[in-house]
Amino acid sequence: MNNVYDIRQYLKKFGTFIYTKDKIGDLKMMEDEITELYQAGILPIREFQVARHILRAEEVKIKLEENAK
C-alpha cells in the first residue's frame, strides 16, 4: 500500500466501501477497519503500520489545507 487509494482498494476486497462527504471521517473509518483486519490476523503488522501512517499523514495534510483557507 502506497497511498489512500490503495487502502480503499484493499478494503474493498473485504466488502468495505467508505465514502462520505467528510474526508477526515473517511480516514478515521478506514483506520478502524484496518485495525480490525490486523487484530483478526488478516493484515500483517508491517502493512498495518504503513497503512496507518498513510492515513494519519493524509489527515494532517487535510487539516493543514483547511487551516490555510
The first five atom37 places (N, CA, C, CB, O) and aatype in JSON, in Angstrom:
{
  "aatype": [12, 2, 2, 19, 18, 3, 9, 1, 5, 18, 10, 11, 11, 13, 7, 16, 13, 9, 18, 16, 11, 3, 11, 9, 7, 3, 10, 11, 12, 12, 6, 3, 6, 9, 16, 6, 10, 18, 5, 0, 7, 9, 10, 14, 9, 1, 6, 13, 5, 19, 0, 1, 8, 9, 10, 1, 0, 6, 6, 19, 11, 9, 11, 10, 6, 6, 2, 0, 11],
  "atom_mask": [
    [1, 1, 1, 1, 1],
    [1, 1, 1, 1, 1],
    [1, 1, 1, 1, 1],
    [1, 1, 1, 1, 1],
    [1, 1, 1, 1, 1],
    [1, 1, 1, 1, 1],
    [1, 1, 1, 1, 1],
    [1, 1, 1, 1, 1],
    [1, 1, 1, 1, 1],
    [1, 1, 1, 1, 1],
    [1, 1, 1, 1, 1],
    [1, 1, 1, 1, 1],
    [1, 1, 1, 1, 1],
    [1, 1, 1, 1, 1],
    [1, 1, 1, 0, 1],
    [1, 1, 1, 1, 1],
    [1, 1, 1, 1, 1],
    [1, 1, 1, 1, 1],
    [1, 1, 1, 1, 1],
    [1, 1, 1, 1, 1],
    [1, 1, 1, 1, 1],
    [1, 1, 1, 1, 1],
    [1, 1, 1, 1, 1],
    [1, 1, 1, 1, 1],
    [1, 1, 1, 0, 1],
    [1, 1, 1, 1, 1],
    [1, 1, 1, 1, 1],
    [1, 1, 1, 1, 1],
    [1, 1, 1, 1, 1],
    [1, 1, 1, 1, 1],
    [1, 1, 1, 1, 1],
    [1, 1, 1, 1, 1],
    [1, 1, 1, 1, 1],
    [1, 1, 1, 1, 1],
    [1, 1, 1, 1, 1],
    [1, 1, 1, 1, 1],
    [1, 1, 1, 1, 1],
    [1, 1, 1, 1, 1],
    [1, 1, 1, 1, 1],
    [1, 1, 1, 1, 1],
    [1, 1, 1, 0, 1],
    [1, 1, 1, 1, 1],
    [1, 1, 1, 1, 1],
    [1, 1, 1, 1, 1],
    [1, 1, 1, 1, 1],
    [1, 1, 1, 1, 1],
    [1, 1, 1, 1, 1],
    [1, 1, 1, 1, 1],
    [1, 1, 1, 1, 1],
    [1, 1, 1, 1, 1],
    [1, 1, 1, 1, 1],
    [1, 1, 1, 1, 1],
    [1, 1, 1, 1, 1],
    [1, 1, 1, 1, 1],
    [1, 1, 1, 1, 1],
    [1, 1, 1, 1, 1],
    [1, 1, 1, 1, 1],
    [1, 1, 1, 1, 1],
    [1, 1, 1, 1, 1],
    [1, 1, 1, 1, 1],
    [1, 1, 1, 1, 1],
    [1, 1, 1, 1, 1],
    [1, 1, 1, 1, 1],
    [1, 1, 1, 1, 1],
    [1, 1, 1, 1, 1],
    [1, 1, 1, 1, 1],
    [1, 1, 1, 1, 1],
    [1, 1, 1, 1, 1],
    [1, 1, 1, 1, 1]
  ],
  "atom_positions": [
    [[0.84, -1.17, 0.0], [0.0, 0.0, 0.0], [0.89, 1.24, 0.0], [-0.95, -0.01, 1.21], [1.8, 1.39, 0.81]],
    [[0.58, 2.13, -0.95], [1.39, 3.33, -1.09], [0.63, 4.63, -0.87], [2.01, 3.36, -2.43], [1.24, 5.68, -0.66]],
    [[-0.69, 4.57, -0.91], [-1.49, 5.79, -0.76], [-2.91, 5.42, -0.31], [-1.53, 6.58, -2.1], [-3.25, 4.25, -0.16]],
    [[-3.72, 6.46, -0.09], [-5.08, 6.25, 0.41], [-5.9, 5.43, -0.59], [-5.77, 7.6, 0.68], [-6.71, 4.59, -0.19]],
    [[-5.69, 5.66, -1.87], [-6.41, 4.9, -2.9], [-6.13, 3.4, -2.74], [-6.0, 5.37, -4.32], [-7.05, 2.58, -2.8]],
    [[-4.88, 3.04, -2.53], [-4.52, 1.63, -2.34], [-5.23, 1.03, -1.12], [-2.99, 1.48, -2.19], [-5.67, -0.12, -1.15]],
    [[-5.33, 1.81, -0.06], [-6.0, 1.34, 1.15], [-7.49, 1.13, 0.86], [-5.81, 2.33, 2.32], [-8.07, 0.13, 1.29]],
    [[-8.11, 2.07, 0.14], [-9.52, 1.91, -0.24], [-9.72, 0.63, -1.05], [-10.01, 3.13, -1.05], [-10.67, -0.12, -0.81]],
    [[-8.83, 0.38, -2.0], [-8.95, -0.81, -2.84], [-8.76, -2.08, -2.01], [-7.91, -0.76, -3.98], [-9.45, -3.07, -2.23]],
    [[-7.84, -2.05, -1.07], [-7.62, -3.2, -0.19], [-8.88, -3.49, 0.63], [-6.42, -2.95, 0.74], [-9.3, -4.64, 0.76]],
    [[-9.47, -2.44, 1.19], [-10.68, -2.62, 2.0], [-11.85, -3.13, 1.16], [-11.07, -1.31, 2.67], [-12.69, -3.87, 1.67]],
    [[-11.91, -2.74, -0.1], [-12.98, -3.21, -0.98], [-12.95, -4.73, -1.14], [-12.87, -2.55, -2.37], [-13.99, -5.36, -1.32]],
    [[-11.76, -5.32, -1.06], [-11.64, -6.77, -1.16], [-12.42, -7.49, -0.06], [-10.16, -7.18, -1.1], [-12.81, -8.65, -0.2]],
    [[-12.64, -6.77, 1.04], [-13.37, -7.34, 2.18], [-14.78, -6.79, 2.27], [-12.62, -7.06, 3.47], [-15.46, -6.96, 3.28]],
    [[-15.23, -6.13, 1.21], [-16.59, -5.62, 1.16], [-16.79, -4.32, 1.92], [0.0, 0.0, 0.0], [-17.92, -3.96, 2.25]],
    [[-15.71, -3.61, 2.2], [-15.8, -2.35, 2.93], [-15.65, -1.19, 1.97], [-14.73, -2.28, 4.05], [-14.59, -0.98, 1.39]],
    [[-16.72, -0.42, 1.82], [-16.72, 0.76, 0.96], [-16.98, 1.97, 1.84], [-17.81, 0.64, -0.18], [-18.03, 2.07, 2.47]],
    [[-16.02, 2.88, 1.89], [-16.14, 4.06, 2.76], [-16.09, 5.31, 1.9], [-15.02, 4.08, 3.84], [-15.04, 5.68, 1.38]],
    [[-17.24, 5.94, 1.75], [-17.34, 7.2, 1.01], [-18.38, 8.07, 1.69], [-17.71, 6.95, -0.5], [-19.58, 7.8, 1.58]],
    [[-17.94, 9.09, 2.38], [-18.85, 10.07, 2.95], [-18.38, 11.44, 2.47], [-18.9, 9.98, 4.52], [-17.4, 11.54, 1.74]],
    [[-19.07, 12.46, 2.88], [-18.64, 13.81, 2.49], [-17.58, 14.36, 3.44], [-19.84, 14.74, 2.45], [-17.05, 15.45, 3.21]],
    [[-17.29, 13.62, 4.49], [-16.31, 14.05, 5.49], [-14.99, 13.31, 5.26], [-16.84, 13.8, 6.93], [-14.88, 12.13, 5.59]],
    [[-14.0, 14.0, 4.71], [-12.73, 13.34, 4.38], [-12.02, 12.81, 5.63], [-11.81, 14.32, 3.65], [-11.49, 11.7, 5.62]],
    [[-12.02, 13.61, 6.68], [-11.38, 13.17, 7.93], [-12.12, 11.96, 8.5], [-11.35, 14.33, 8.97], [-11.49, 11.01, 8.98]],
    [[-13.43, 12.0, 8.45], [-14.23, 10.87, 8.93], [-13.94, 9.61, 8.15], [0.0, 0.0, 0.0], [-13.85, 8.52, 8.72]],
    [[-13.79, 9.75, 6.83], [-13.44, 8.6, 5.98], [-12.11, 7.99, 6.44], [-13.35, 9.02, 4.5], [-11.99, 6.77, 6.56]],
    [[-11.13, 8.84, 6.68], [-9.81, 8.35, 7.08], [-9.88, 7.62, 8.42], [-8.81, 9.51, 7.17], [-9.25, 6.58, 8.6]],
    [[-10.65, 8.16, 9.35], [-10.79, 7.52, 10.67], [-11.51, 6.17, 10.54], [-11.57, 8.44, 11.64], [-11.14, 5.2, 11.21]],
    [[-12.54, 6.12, 9.69], [-13.24, 4.85, 9.47], [-12.32, 3.82, 8.83], [-14.49, 5.07, 8.59], [-12.35, 2.64, 9.19]],
    [[-11.49, 4.26, 7.86], [-10.55, 3.34, 7.23], [-9.53, 2.84, 8.26], [-9.82, 4.03, 6.06], [-9.17, 1.66, 8.25]],
    [[-9.08, 3.72, 9.14], [-8.14, 3.3, 10.18], [-8.78, 2.27, 11.1], [-7.66, 4.52, 10.99], [-8.14, 1.29, 11.47]],
    [[-10.03, 2.48, 11.46], [-10.75, 1.49, 12.28], [-10.83, 0.14, 11.58], [-12.17, 1.99, 12.61], [-10.63, -0.91, 12.19]],
    [[-11.11, 0.17, 10.29], [-11.24, -1.08, 9.52], [-9.91, -1.82, 9.41], [-11.78, -0.79, 8.12], [-9.86, -3.04, 9.58]],
    [[-8.82, -1.09, 9.13], [-7.53, -1.78, 9.03], [-7.09, -2.3, 10.39], [-6.45, -0.84, 8.44], [-6.42, -3.33, 10.48]],
    [[-7.47, -1.59, 11.46], [-7.15, -2.07, 12.81], [-7.87, -3.39, 13.07], [-7.55, -1.02, 13.87], [-7.29, -4.32, 13.63]],
    [[-9.13, -3.47, 12.68], [-9.89, -4.71, 12.86], [-9.28, -5.85, 12.03], [-11.36, -4.51, 12.46], [-9.19, -6.98, 12.51]],
    [[-8.86, -5.55, 10.81], [-8.23, -6.58, 9.97], [-6.92, -7.06, 10.59], [-7.98, -6.04, 8.55], [-6.61, -8.25, 10.55]],
    [[-6.15, -6.14, 11.16], [-4.9, -6.51, 11.83], [-5.19, -7.38, 13.05], [-4.11, -5.25, 12.24], [-4.56, -8.42, 13.25]],
    [[-6.15, -6.95, 13.87], [-6.47, -7.7, 15.08], [-7.03, -9.09, 14.76], [-7.48, -6.93, 15.92], [-6.89, -10.01, 15.56]],
    [[-7.66, -9.23, 13.61], [-8.19, -10.53, 13.19], [-7.1, -11.42, 12.58], [-9.33, -10.33, 12.18], [-7.35, -12.58, 12.26]],
    [[-5.9, -10.87, 12.43], [-4.8, -11.65, 11.87], [-4.79, -11.7, 10.36], [0.0, 0.0, 0.0], [-4.08, -12.51, 9.77]],
    [[-5.57, -10.86, 9.72], [-5.66, -10.84, 8.25], [-4.59, -9.94, 7.65], [-7.05, -10.38, 7.8], [-4.01, -10.26, 6.61]],
    [[-4.33, -8.82, 8.31], [-3.38, -7.82, 7.81], [-2.07, -7.95, 8.59], [-3.97, -6.38, 7.93], [-2.07, -7.8, 9.81]],
    [[-0.96, -8.22, 7.9], [0.34, -8.32, 8.59], [0.71, -7.0, 9.26], [1.44, -8.73, 7.59], [0.28, -5.92, 8.84]],
    [[1.51, -7.09, 10.32], [1.83, -5.9, 11.1], [2.5, -4.8, 10.27], [2.73, -6.28, 12.26], [2.18, -3.63, 10.44]],
    [[3.4, -5.16, 9.39], [4.1, -4.14, 8.59], [3.12, -3.39, 7.69], [5.22, -4.78, 7.73], [3.18, -2.17, 7.6]],
    [[2.23, -4.11, 7.04], [1.23, -3.45, 6.19], [0.29, -2.6, 7.03], [0.43, -4.49, 5.39], [-0.13, -1.52, 6.6]],
    [[-0.05, -3.08, 8.21], [-0.89, -2.31, 9.13], [-0.22, -0.99, 9.5], [-1.2, -3.13, 10.4], [-0.84, 0.07, 9.47]],
    [[1.06, -1.06, 9.85], [1.8, 0.14, 10.24], [1.89, 1.13, 9.09], [3.19, -0.23, 10.72], [1.71, 2.33, 9.28]],
    [[2.18, 0.64, 7.9], [2.29, 1.51, 6.73], [0.94, 2.16, 6.42], [2.79, 0.72, 5.5], [0.87, 3.37, 6.18]],
    [[-0.12, 1.37, 6.44], [-1.45, 1.9, 6.14], [-1.86, 2.95, 7.17], [-2.49, 0.77, 6.1], [-2.4, 4.0, 6.81]],
    [[-1.61, 2.68, 8.42], [-1.96, 3.64, 9.47], [-1.17, 4.93, 9.31], [-1.71, 3.03, 10.86], [-1.71, 6.02, 9.5]],
    [[0.1, 4.81, 8.97], [0.92, 6.0, 8.74], [0.39, 6.83, 7.56], [2.39, 5.59, 8.48], [0.31, 8.05, 7.65]],
    [[0.04, 6.16, 6.48], [-0.51, 6.85, 5.3], [-1.78, 7.6, 5.68], [-0.8, 5.84, 4.16], [-1.94, 8.77, 5.31]],
    [[-2.68, 6.95, 6.4], [-3.94, 7.58, 6.78], [-3.73, 8.77, 7.7], [-4.85, 6.56, 7.44], [-4.38, 9.8, 7.55]],
    [[-2.83, 8.63, 8.65], [-2.58, 9.74, 9.58], [-1.89, 10.9, 8.88], [-1.73, 9.26, 10.76], [-2.19, 12.06, 9.17]],
    [[-0.97, 10.6, 7.98], [-0.3, 11.67, 7.22], [-1.31, 12.42, 6.34], [0.83, 11.09, 6.35], [-1.24, 13.64, 6.22]],
    [[-2.22, 11.69, 5.74], [-3.26, 12.32, 4.91], [-4.17, 13.2, 5.77], [-4.08, 11.25, 4.17], [-4.59, 14.27, 5.34]],
    [[-4.48, 12.74, 6.96], [-5.32, 13.54, 7.87], [-4.63, 14.86, 8.21], [-5.62, 12.74, 9.17], [-5.27, 15.92, 8.2]],
    [[-3.35, 14.81, 8.52], [-2.59, 16.03, 8.82], [-2.59, 16.96, 7.61], [-1.14, 15.69, 9.24], [-2.77, 18.16, 7.75]],
    [[-2.38, 16.39, 6.44], [-2.36, 17.18, 5.2], [-3.7, 17.9, 4.99], [-2.05, 16.27, 3.99], [-3.72, 19.08, 4.66]],
    [[-4.8, 17.19, 5.18], [-6.13, 17.79, 5.0], [-6.36, 18.9, 6.03], [-7.23, 16.7, 5.13], [-6.88, 19.96, 5.69]],
    [[-5.98, 18.65, 7.27], [-6.17, 19.66, 8.31], [-5.35, 20.92, 8.02], [-5.78, 19.1, 9.68], [-5.83, 22.03, 8.23]],
    [[-4.13, 20.75, 7.53], [-3.3, 21.9, 7.18], [-3.91, 22.68, 6.02], [-1.88, 21.45, 6.82], [-3.89, 23.91, 6.02]],
    [[-4.45, 21.97, 5.04], [-5.09, 22.63, 3.9], [-6.32, 23.41, 4.35], [-5.48, 21.61, 2.83], [-6.57, 24.51, 3.87]],
    [[-7.09, 22.83, 5.27], [-8.29, 23.51, 5.77], [-7.93, 24.75, 6.57], [-9.12, 22.55, 6.64], [-8.63, 25.77, 6.49]],
    [[-6.85, 24.69, 7.34], [-6.43, 25.83, 8.14], [-5.85, 26.94, 7.27], [-5.4, 25.4, 9.17], [-5.88, 28.11, 7.66]],
    [[-5.32, 26.59, 6.11], [-4.72, 27.58, 5.21], [-5.79, 28.42, 4.51], [-3.84, 26.89, 4.18], [-5.49, 29.49, 3.98]],
    [[-7.02, 27.95, 4.51], [-8.09, 28.67, 3.8], [-8.56, 29.87, 4.56], [-9.27, 27.76, 3.55], [-9.45, 30.58, 4.11]]
  ]
}
